[in-house]
Amino acid sequence: MWASGWASGWASGWASGWASGWASGWASGWASGWASGWASGWASGWLRESDKS
């Protein structure tokens, strides 16, 4: 369902944001990783719901 797709995408984005934040200059690396993960969570949530309908 939508929520599970969003949550898994968000969680993986949060984790990758942490990793990229540690690797590069902290705040900017974390923010960009978090934002891209959040966006991918949205996209995967939408795709899962549209597949069902």
C-alpha positions as CSV (number, residue, x, y, z in Angstrom):
1,M,0.0,0.0,0.0
2,W,1.0,3.6,-0.3
3,A,2.2,4.1,3.2
4,S,4.5,1.1,3.2
5,G,6.1,2.2,-0.1
6,W,6.6,5.7,1.2
7,A,8.0,4.6,4.6
8,S,10.5,2.2,3.1
9,G,11.7,4.8,0.6
10,W,11.9,7.5,3.3
11,A,13.9,5.2,5.6
12,S,16.4,4.2,3.0
13,G,16.8,7.9,2.0
14,W,17.3,8.8,5.6
15,A,20.0,6.1,5.9
16,S,21.7,7.2,2.7
17,G,21.5,10.8,3.9
18,W,23.4,9.8,7.0
19,A,26.1,8.0,5.0
20,S,26.6,10.8,2.5
21,G,26.6,13.3,5.3
22,W,29.4,11.6,7.0
23,A,31.3,11.2,3.8
24,S,31.0,14.8,2.6
25,G,30.6,18.1,4.4
26,W,28.0,17.2,7.0
27,A,24.8,19.3,6.7
28,S,24.7,19.7,3.0
29,G,25.4,16.0,2.4
30,W,22.8,14.9,4.9
31,A,20.2,17.3,3.5
32,S,20.7,16.3,-0.1
33,G,20.6,12.6,0.7
34,W,17.5,13.0,2.9
35,A,15.7,15.0,0.2
36,S,16.4,12.5,-2.6
37,G,15.3,9.7,-0.3
38,W,12.1,11.5,0.6
39,A,11.4,12.0,-3.1
40,S,12.1,8.4,-4.0
41,G,9.8,7.4,-1.1
42,W,7.0,9.5,-2.6
43,A,7.6,8.0,-6.1
44,S,7.6,4.4,-4.9
45,G,4.5,5.0,-2.9
46,W,2.7,6.4,-5.9
47,L,3.9,3.6,-8.2
48,R,2.7,0.9,-5.8
49,E,-0.8,2.5,-5.5
50,S,-1.1,3.1,-9.3
51,D,-0.2,-0.5,-10.0
52,K,-3.2,-1.7,-7.9
53,S,-5.8,0.5,-9.6
